[in-house]
Amino acid sequence: RLASGESAEAARLARGTLRAAALATVPLVVVGLVLAEPLSRLLKIDSLTPVVFTVLTLSTALVLPVAMGVLQGEQRFTAIAGLYVLPWVVRLVFLGLLAAAGARLSGATFATLAGAVAVTAVAYALIREPLRGAAPLPRSELVTFLRYLAPVAIGLVGIALLTHVDILVVKARFSGSDAGAYGAASAFARVGFFLPTAILAVLFPRTAARQARGEETEDILGRSLLATAGFCGALALFYAATGPGLVALTFGPDFSAAGDVVAPLSVAIGLFSLANVLVAYHLSRGEARYAWIVGAGVVAQVAALATIPSSLTAVAWTNVVVGVALLAAHELFVESSVPALRAGARHARGATGRVRAVLPEAALATLGTVVFVCILFWPVVAHMGSTILGNLGSDATATVAGFWEQRHEGGYHVLGLTHHTYSGAPFGWDQTNAYNTQVFLAYYPTYLLSHLIGEVAAYNLTTLAGFALSGLAMYLLVRMLGCTALVAAWAALVLIVFPFHFAHEEHASLLHVEVLALLFVALLAAAQRPTWLRIALVGVANLACWLMSGYFGPMAAVSTIAFAIGVVVVERRRGVRLLIGATIVAVIAAGVLGTVAVASNTNAGAGLNRAVGDLRVFGIRPADLLVPPSGNIVLGDRLESFWSAHQHGATRAEVINYLGWLTIALAVVWLVYCWRRWPEIGERRRLATAGLVAAFVAGLLFALPSPLLGIPMPARLLYAFVPAFRVLSRWDFLLITALAPLAALGLQVVWRALARRSVALAAAAVLLAMVVSFLELSLHPAKPRFRSTPAPAEFEAVKKTPPGVLAEYPLGYSDVFRLWQRVHGRRLVNGAPPGSAADTARMMLLDPAQPGTAEALSLLGVTAVGINPGAHVDAEVLPGNLAGDRRYKLVGRFPDGA
């Protein structure tokens, strides 16, 4: 009616149905309250209060859908989006407060009631003004409307049952463990329903409006079907690759049986989602036939599930068959969707014109970056599955060994505790999973890849991706600032080869600086137009930083607020809005990680013991930023004596903070240019300059050693909230990410000045800058490194011993022992942390030559003992000589003395 210009009639219909819904709610709630006490006894709930709160939630069950329908008819989609989010926010607030007060079940039900009441009140407030003064709705029109609701109810209830009735059937037919596993798989598969739900909020009113105006509606259906099929198809492929690991990660190894069910079940949900789109489309056109077909499909589904499948996988594939049958029924008995798909495809081709225009450059930039990184790390690329960066026993060794352990100890977990059984055997030990959350974006994909290509190859791929993706993200940021492709390539090169990047090539999560560059991309977009959507993207970028590295999270929060403050200086009105919104989303992102830490029974320090004195040791000094490091590809070790005297107690890798004189000089060129010609600079560059300078200054302040001249620096305040952030030199990642775009703008000034004379001259200048930056910044890549094949003979020999636990002597912690555990697969006595029961037992077994040790080892299930004279192990006692000891049988001696 709104599309036909009959606004008065539309208001009358809305007011009448709203009044009828309110009247019908009264007996519904009364009946619910009467049945509350019997329900409480039936469900064995001790308190009546949560049941009453649940019943009172029914007070919104009829009024809210009517109010939302009015908003849909008025096509107020922003308001609808806000109303989808509002109840979740209200629930979280009330649930947090009430849970802290000790109200658990009652608190949860009251939070649900509060969310429902809040969203209903806001929805009514949004539609109150348009309905004011509307005439009463005649009874005949109300009856006509209610008759129309019959097929609508059949269609909606049918779709709801299609996606839920299988859970009930599985619960009735299969064991409790199978039902739990299927429920876990269903929780993942139903993610495929999210996008169609959002689509339907727009499809129904838009289609109805066009239908009322006599316009074509096929393109709306086609676009909706293509978007739904694309999303659900991609989701099914993702689940096919990650299903078992994802289920174990979320629900634990007890639900691992659900891993093989997730992919086919997500295919079924995708088919039901397509049917849902078709139901809504036809109902919006006043066509009820397909809704009745879907209702009949539910009956067929229940009959099939109750008789055919004998396994969880068969249940999922039965659902797939039902989904295919529903779509086939639409094509045969309703109408063909092919014309709609063609119309949607034509519209999609027109809408992607801008994307197709940049694809050649994007492809060339990606190819060039990947080739450059592969050349830099060719020794690794040539032996991808066996070469490990760093020295044997270093951090990369530990990380590779950790992936093997995760594959054999139940998977990659981010919540709670993991009980390790492959170290500290036979007792095992518990470790918080909080650290896994902090490196999730880098290491969870690596863990998944390790199942396909092995731990070493997967880790190397993540390492190389860190360099390549960082360069590509910087390229994107600099191109956004209006610089030429060649200047953007220079900035990408700087971010790839700056020495602090190479110095941390053993820490794959720290190499992915692209999250910081993409944060600046999101901040720049939000500074230009501080809409809530763009501010939300800033929040997503912050969360990505927290999930990439525990160091990047605080950097992101600080740089977000600093960037927004810089924007306020340039553009007050938009800057204030950005500052408020960006601060909120930055705090929320940090809160997510804090919640995970609490859920993992740890603290803001991720369970790590850190000393506040580290803030002074690892703080950045001026020399760290301005003097080339030892190991530079041009200078070699000529500055070794200087750095030996200026290391200020830090490790060598943490003083390699050199930014490059050319980088600094070009940034100064840009700042001088801004000072002289500020009014001539475009708005985007002004906002970027102010924000990046503010972020750089903030990062520099937080990187200073604390205390400095007896005065606590900002790092001390950050340490109070995040004590795990103690290596202040790692702010260098933020400093170079903020400095490189400023320097690129300076190089663009040089380009523009030279291009007036000759473009070739300008290109030559940028190429020269690339050469200079590469020579002054680069360290020798892929040094040191070692090969993990062939494995030492003594670890191969372990496989010949009887099955059981292995004790590696010296009996202490060693990542080398953990790495070669991949060869023999035995559980180790070594490796438990101090204070654990397993480590206490280890302390009684330090010398195998002592009387009683052999018997104790045998009692613990140890069947093999390895003696490693040259191993670097944190052990209290070296093993004695077992030559001639009849309690042991010699398996073999090896060239390295083992």
N, C-alpha and C positions, 0 to 999 in steps of 0.2 A: 504493500500500500504506500510506503514511503517512496518507492521508485516511481509509482504512478502519480505522485504529487498529492496523495490523499493523507496528509499529515494529521488532520483532525480525526479521521477514521482510524488511523494507526494508533494515535494516542488513546482513543476510546477502547480499542481492542486490548492494548497493553494494560490500561488501568483495570478493565474488567477481568482479565485473566489474573492479574496480580491480586485483586480482591478475592477472586475465587480460590486462588492458591492459599491465601492467608486464612480464609474460612475453613478450607479443608485441612489445614495444618492443626487446628485446635483438636478435633477428635483424634487425629493421628498421635499427637503428643499425649493426650489423656489416656488413650489405650496403652501407649508405651509405658506411662507411669504406673498404670494399674498392673501391668505385667512385669514391672521392674523387679519386684521381690521374688516372684516365681523364677524369673530368669536368673537372678542371683544365685538361688539354690540349685537350679539346673546346671549352671556353669561352674558351680562350686567356688564362687567368689565370696570371700569372707565379708567384705564390706559392701553395703548397698550403694554407697556414694558414687563409685565409678560407673555403675549401671545407670544411675539417675542422670549423670552427666552425659552419658552416651545417648540416652533417650532424649534429653533436651536438645541434642544436636539435630534431631529430626525437625525441630522448629524452623530450620532453614532449608529443609530438603525440597520443598515445593516453591518457596518464594525466591530463592536464589537462582534456580534455572530460568524462571520467568524474567527476572531482572537482567540476567546475562543475555537472554534472548532479545530483550529490548535494545541493549547495547550493541548486540550483533546486527540487529536490523538497522540501527543508526550508523553502523560501520565505524564505531569508536574503538578501533583495534588497540590503540595504545592503552586505553582504560582497561580493556579486557586483559591485556598482558599484565598490567599491574595487579589486577584482581587475582590472576593465577598465582602470582608470587606472594601477595599479602598474607594469606592464611599460613603459609610456611614460615614466614618471618614471625608472625604472632605466636605460632606454636613453639618455635625455637626459644623465643624470649620467655614465655610463660613456663615452658618445660625446664629451661635452665634455672629459673628462679625457684620453682616448686620442687625440683629435684634436689637443689641445694638445701631446701627446707625439710627434706625428708619425705615428701609426698611423691611416691613413685607411680603406681597404677592410677590413683586418683589424680595426681598431677598431670599424667599423660592424657587422661580423658578430659580433664578440665581445659588443658591447652588446646585440644582438638575443638572443644565447644567454643572457646574464646576465638580461635581462628575462624570458625564458621560464622559466628555472630559478627565478627569484625568485617569480614568480606561481604556479608549480606547487608550490613548497615551502610558500608561505603557504596555498594552497588545501588542500593535504594536512593542514597543521596545523589548519585550521578544521574538517575532517571527521574527524580522527583519533579524537577522544573519542567521538562517537556510534558509530563502527564498532568500538571496542574491545570485545572479548568476543563479537563476532558469530560465529555458527556457520558452518562451511564451507558453501559453496553447492553443492548437488548438480549433477552434470554435465548432467542433463536440463533443469534450470531455466536453466542457462547457455546450452544449445543453443536453448531456446525464446526467450530474450532475444536471442540473435544472429540468429535468424530474424526477429524483430521489427525488427532493425536494417536489414534489406534495403530495405524501402520507405522507411525514414528516410533511408538513404544516398542512395537514388534521388531523394528530394525535395530534400535539402540540396544534393547535387551538381548536380541539375537547376537549382535557383535560382542557384547559383554560376555555372554555365555560361551561363545566360540573360543574366547581367549582364556577362560577360567574353568570351564567344566572338566577339562582334561585333568586338572590338578585333583579335583574331587574323585574322579574315576581311578586315578593312580593311587590315591590314598585308600580307596576301598579295595582295590584289587592286588596291590603290591605291599611289600613289607614297609615298616616304618622308615628304615634307612633309605630304601628306594624312593619313598614318597618325599623324604627330606631332600635327597639329591635332585629329584625332578623339580621340586619347588625352587631350589637354588638355580637350576638351569632356566626355569620359567622367569625368574626375576631378571636375568640378563636378557632373555629373548624379548621380553615385553618392552625393552628400550625402543624396539622398532615401532612401537605405537606412539612415541612422543611426537615425532614430526607430523604424522597424519592428524593427530589431535590438534596441533597448531594450524595445520592447513584447513581443517574443517571449520575452524572459527572464522576463516575468511571466505572459504568456498561457498558455504550455505547462503550468506546474505548477498554476496556478489552475484551468484548464479540466479537467485530469486529476483534480484533487482533487474538483471538483464532480461530475464524471462518476462517480467512485467512490462518492460519497455519494448518487447518483441525483438530483441537482439540475439545474436548467436552466442552460445555458451560453450561450444565445443572446446575452445582453446583453454578455458579455465579447467575443465575436466582433464584435458590432455596434459597440461602443466602439472596438475596435482598428481596424476598417475605416474608421470615420469619422475617427479621429485620423490614420491614415495618409493617407487621401485628402485631408484638409484640409492637412496639412503638405506633401505632394508637390504638391498643386495650387497652393498659395501659392508654393512654390519655383519651379514652372514659370512662373508669372506674373512672378516676380521676374527670372528668367533671360530671359524674353521682352523685358523692359524694359532689362536691363543686360548681356545676354550678350556682345556684342562688346567693350564697354568693360571688362567684368570679366575676360575672357580676356586682352585686351591688357595690362591692369593687372598680372596675375599672371605670364603667360608671355611677354609682349612682343609687339610688332606682328607678328612672324613667324608667330604662331599665330592671327592675327585671323580666318582662315577658319573657325575653330571657333566663333566667336561666334554664327553663325546656326544652329548644330547643337545648342547647349546646351539650348534650350527644348524642342524635340521629343524630344531624347534624355532629358531629365528627365521628360517625360510617360511615356516608355516605362519608365523606372526606377520611376516611381510605380505603373504597372500591374503590373510584376514584384513590387514590394513588397506590393501587395494579394494577389497570388498566393502570395507567401511567407507572409503571415498566414494565408491559407486552408489552405496545406499544413500549417503548424504546428498549426492548430486541429484539423484532421481527424486528424493523427497522434496528438495528445494524447488523442483519443477512441478510438484504436485503429482508425481508418478509413484504409486505404491507397490507395483508388482514385484520389484526386486526385494523390497523389505520382507514380503511374505516368503520369497524364495530363501532368503537368509534364515528366517524363522524355521522353515522346513529343514534347512541344512543343519541346524542345531540337533534336531531329532535324529538325523542320519549320523551325525558325529557321535552322539551318545551311544547309539546302537553299535557303531563300528568299534569304538573304544572299549565297549563292554564285552566284546566277543573276539576281536581279531588279535590285537597285540599281546605278546608274551614277554616283552622286554621294554625298557624305557626308550630305547632307540626306535623300536617298532611303534610305540605310542606317538613319538614325534613325527615319524614318516606317515602314520595314519592321518595326523593333522594336516600334513602337506597334501595328501590326496584329497581330503575334504576341501582344502583351500582351492586346489586346482579345479575341483568339481564346481565350486561356487562361481569361479570366474568363467568357466566354460558355460555354465547355465546362463550367466548374464549375456554372453555372446550369442547363445542360441535362442533364448526365449525373451530377451529384453531388446537389446540393440547392440550393434558392433561398436567397439571402442576404437577401431582403427582410424576413422576420420578425426576423432578427438586427439589421438596420439599424433597424427600428422599435423594438426593445427598447433598442438603444444610444441612439437619439434620446430615448426617454422618460427614460432615466437621465441623459442630458446636460441635459435641461430641469430635472430636479430638482436637479442639482449646480450649476447656474448661477443659482439663486434669489438669492443674495447679490449677484451681479454685476448682475442685472436691477434690483435694488433701488436701486443707486447710479447706474445709467445716466442717469436724468433729471437728477440734480444734475451729473453729469460733463458731459452735453451742454450744460446751461445755462452752466456755468462756461467750457467751451470756446468756446461762442458769444459769451458776454460778453467774454472776453479777446480773441478775434479781432476783434470789432467795435471794442473800445477801441483796439487797436493800429492798426487800419486808419484810425480817425479821427485818431489822433496823426500818422500818416504819410500822410495823404490826398494830399498833392502827389506822393508816390511811387506810391501805389496808382492814382491817376488816370492816370499815365503809366508804367505798370509796365515797359514794354519800352524806355524811352528815358531815364528820369531816373536819374542816378547821384548818390549822396550824396557830399558833400565837394566840394572844389575840383577843377577840371580839373588832372590831373597828380598827384593825391594817391594814397593807398594804395588806395582803392576803384578808381581808374582802373587801377592796376597789376593788381589782382586780376581785374577783368573782362577785361583784355587777356590775362592768363595763361590763362583758360579757353579763349579763342579759340586760343591757341598750342597748348594741350594737345590740342584737337580736331584740329589739323593736324599735330601732331608725334608721333602714335602713341598718345595717350591719357594717362590719369592713372596714374602709376606710383609705387609706394611702396618698391621695393627697387632697389638698384644706382644707375646713372647714366642720365640722359636726355641725348641728344645733340640740342641745339637747332640747327635749320637755318633758322628764320625770323628769327633775329637773328644778328649776326656773320657774315653771308653774305659770300662763298660758303663759308667754311671751317667755320662752325659752332663750337659749344663744348659742353663737358660740364658738367653740374650734378648734384649729389647729389639723390636723391629723399627724403632724410630729412625735409625740411620737409613734404612731402606727407603723410607718415605722421602728423605732429603735428597736422594739421588735417583728417584723413581724414573724420571723422564729419560735419564741416560742409561740406567742399568737394567730396568725391567725389559725394554726391547732387546738389550744385550742378552739377558737371561733367556728370552724366548728364542733368539737366534742361535744360542748355544746348543739347543736341542737339534738344530738342523745342520750347523756347520762346525760345531765344536766350540769350546770355551775360548781358545786362543784366537781363532779367526773372528769370532763374534766380538771379542774385546778390541781387536785391531780395527775392525770395521767401525765400531763406535768411536775409537780414537781418531781415525781419519775423518769421519763425519764431523767431529768437533771442529777441526780446522776448516773443512769445506763449508759447512753451514754458517760458521762465524763470518767467513768472507762474504758469502752470499747475502747474509742479513745486513752487513755493512754496506754492500753494494746497493741494496734496496733503499736503505736510509739515505744515502748520499744522492741517489737518483731522485728521491722524494724532495730533496732540497734544490733540485733544478740543475745539478751539475751534469756535465757530459759523461757519457759512458766510460771514456778513458780515465777521467778523474775518479769516477766511482771505482774503477778497477784498481787504481792506485790505493784508495782507501781500503779496499778489500784485501789487497796484498799486505798492507801495514798491519791489519788486525790478524792476519794469518801468521805472519813471521815475527811479530814483536817478541822479544826474548823471553818475557815471562810466560808466554804461551808455550814455547819450546821447553822451558825449564820444568813445566808441569805436564809433560807428555805422558807421564806414568799415571796421572789422575784423569781418567777420561771424562768424568763429570765436570771437572773444572775447565776443560777445553771448549765446552759448548757455550761460548760467550755470545752466541746468537740470541740467547734469551734476553740479554741486556740490550743488544742493538734493537731487537723487536719491541722491547719496552719503550725505547725512545721513539720508535715509529708510532706506537699506540699513543704515547703522550703528545706527540706532534699533531696527530690527527684530532685528538681530543682538545688540544689547545685552539685549533682553528674553529671547531664546532663542538663545544662541550655538551653534547647530548648524552643522555643516560646510557645509550647503547655504546657510544665510544668510551665513556668512562668505565662501563662494564668491561670493555676490552682491555683497558688499563689494568683492571683487577685481574683479568685472566692472565695477562702478561706477568703481573706480580706473582700470581700463584705458580706460573711456569718457572719463574726464577727460584722460588722456594723448593719446587719439586726437582729442579736440576741440580742444585747444590745448596747445602746449608749456608754457604758463604754468600751466594748470589741473592738469597731471600732478603737479608737485612740491607744489602746494597740496593736492591730494587725499592724497598720501602723508603730509604733515605733519599735516593735519587728521584723518586716519584714526587715526594713532597718538595724537594729542592727545585726540581724542574717547574713545578706549579708556582712556587714563589717567584721564580724568575719570570714566568709569564705574567704574573700580577704586576710586575714593574712595567711591563710593556703595554699590556691590555688589561686594565683594572677589572672591568665588569666580567668579561669572560674568564679572566684569570682567577677571580674569587670563586666563581662557580667550579672551575677546574680544581682549585685547591681543596675546596670542601669535598667534592666528589672523589677526587683522587686519594685524599687522606682516608676517607671512609673505606674505599675498596682495598687500599693497602693494608689497613688494619684488619679487615675481614680476611684477606689472604694470609696474613700472619696468624690470625686466630684459628684458621683451618689447621695449620701445622701445630699450633699449640694444643688443639683438641686431640690431634693424633698422638702427640707426645704423652698427654694424660692417659689416653686409651691404651698406650703401650707401656704404662706404668713407669714412666720416666719423667724428665723435666726438660726445661729449655736448653739444657746442656747436652741433650740427647744421650744422657747417661755417661758422658765423658768427664773425667776429672781434669780440669784445667786450672792453671795458676794465673792469678791476676798479674804477676810479674812478667808474663809473656807479652803483655801489651807494650812494655818498654823494649823488650828484646826484638820483637818482630815489627815494630813501627818503622815506617818509611822515612829515611833521611834524604836530604837534598842530593847527596852523592849517588844514592841508589837510582834516582831518576835521571841524572845528568851525565854519569860516567858509564861508558860502554862496559859490558861485563866481560869477565875472563871467558874465553872460549868463542868469542866473536869470530866469524869466518874470515875476517880480514886481519884483525889484531892478534888472533890466537891467544896465547897465554902471556902476552907482554904486560898485561895489567894484573897478573896474579899476585905480585907482591903488594900492590895497592889494596886489592880486595882482602888479602890476608890480614891487613892492618885495619880494615874498615868493615868487618863483617858483623860487628856489634853483637856477638853472641848468637846470631841467627844461623840457620843452615844456609848453605850457599844458594840453593834454589830460591830462597825467600829474599835475597838481596838483589836479584836480577830484575830490577824494576825499570830499566832504561826505556825511556819513551822515544828517543831519537831526536837529534837536534833539528833535522829537517822537518819533522812533524811539528815540533814546538815552533819553529820559525814560521812555517806556513800558517799555523793558528794565530800567531801574532800579526802576520800580514792581514788576516781577515779582521781581527779586532781593530786594527788601526784603520782599515777601510771602513768598518762600521762607524767608528768614531768620527770620521771625516764626512761620510755620505749616508748617514743613518736614514734621512727622509727618502732617499732614492731606493732603498732596499725594500724588496717585497715583503708582505706581511708574514708569509710562511717562514722566510729566512730570519726575520726579526724575532719571531716567537722561538724558533729553533735555537738561535744564538743565545738569547736570554736564558732559555731553559738549560741548554747544554753547559754554558758557563757556570750557572748556579749548581748544576749537578757535579761538575768537575771540582768546583771549590768545596762543596760539601764532602765529596769523596776524599779530597786532600786533607781536610780537617779531621775526618774520622780515621785517616791512615797515619796520622802523626803519632809518635810514641807517647805513651801516657804512663807517668806524668812527664811533662816537658817543662824544664826550669822550675820544677816543684809544683806545677799547676796541672790538675787533672784535665785531660783532653776529652773531646766527645766520645772517644772510644771507650772510656771508663763508664759512661752512661749506658752505652750499648751493651757492654759486658754485663751490666746488672740485669738486663733482660735476656740476653742471649750469651751466656758464658762460654758456649762452644766456639764463639767467634773470637779467637785470640790471636790468629796470625794476621795482623793488620796489613802486612805487605800484599795480601790478596786483593786489597782495594785497587791494586794496579790494573786489574781487569776492568773495573769501572772507569778508571782514569783514561785508559787508552780508548775505551769505547766512546767516551764523551769528547776526547780530544781529536780523534781521527776525523769526524765529520766537520769540526771547525777548521782543521787543517785542509780538508778537501775543499771547503769554501774558499780558503786562501789560495789554493792551487787553481781553483776556477777563476779567480781574479787574474792570476798570471796567464791562464789560458786565454781569457777574453782579451787581455791587452795584446798578447802576441798574435792572436787570430785575426786582429785587424790588419796586420801585415801579411801573415801567411798562416793558413791552417796547418800546413806541414810543419812550420816552425813551432806552433803551439803543441802539436802532437809530439814532436821531438822533445820538447821541454818536459812534458808529462812522462814520456818514456824514460828520460834521464832521471826524473824524480823516482821512478820505480826502481831503477838500478841502484841509485844512491840509498834509498830506503832499505832495499833488500840487503845491501852490503853492510850498512851501519847497524841494522837490527838483528840479522839472522845469527843464530847459533848453528852448530852442525846438527842437522836433524837426524833422528833415529840413532843417536849415540848417547849412552851405551845401549847395547842390546845383546840378547843371547838367544840361542836356539833351544827349543824344548824337545827336539828330536835329534838323534836318538836318545832315549832316556838312559841314565846311568845303569850299568849292568846289575848293580846290587838291588835296585828297585824292581827290575824284571825278575830277579831271582826270588823275590818274596812270593811271587805267584806259585812257586813250586812247593812252598811250605804248606802244612796243614791249615785248613780254614780256621780263622780266629782273629784275635786282636793282635796288632803289631805295636811294639814298643821301640821307638827310635831313640838311641842314645848318642850324645848327651840328652837326658830326659827333660827337655824344656820346650819352650815354644819356638817354632821355626816355620816360616812361610815356605821354606824350601821343602820341608817334609810334607807340608800340605799340598804343594804343587805336584810332587811325585806320587802323592796318594792317588792321582788320576790314573797312574800306571797300574798299580796293584789293587786298588779298590778296597784296601783293608781299613778297618777302624783303628784309630790311633789312641794310645794312652795319653800322648802329648796333647797340648793345645787348650786345656781348660783355663779360665782366668783365675787369678789369685783369690782365695777365699771360698771358692766353690768346693763341694764335696769331692769332686773328681781331682781337683788340684791337691787337696789334702791327702788323698790316697797316693798321688804321684810323689809327694814328698817322702813317702815311706819306701820308694822304689828307686831312688836316685842312683845307686850303684849296684849293678846286677851281680857284681862279684861278692857282695856282702852276704854272710850267712842268712838264709831265710828268704832272700829276695826272689830266687828262682821259684820257690814254692808259692810265694805270694803272687808272682806273675801268673803262674799256672792256674791258681785259684781264681784269678780275675779273667780267665779265658784267653790269656796271651799265649800264642803258639809260635811267635817269631820275634826275634830281637835283632835290631840293626845297630851296629856300632859304626859311627861316622866320625873318625878322628879329626878331620879338617872342617867340620861343619861349624858355622857361626850360629850358636844357639844360646838363648837366655836360660842357662842352667846353673844351679848352685854347685853341683859336683860333677866332675868328669868321671866317666865309667872306668872301672878297674879292668885289669887284663883277665880275659876269660880263657886264655890258652891252657889247655889241660883240665879245665873244669868239667867234671863228668856230669854235672847237672844240665849241661847244654850240649847240643850236637851241632858241629860246624857245617853250615850249608855251603859256604864259599867265601874266598877272599878275592879282593878286586884291586885293580891297579892304583886306585886313589886311596888305598889303605882301608877301605870299608870292609 
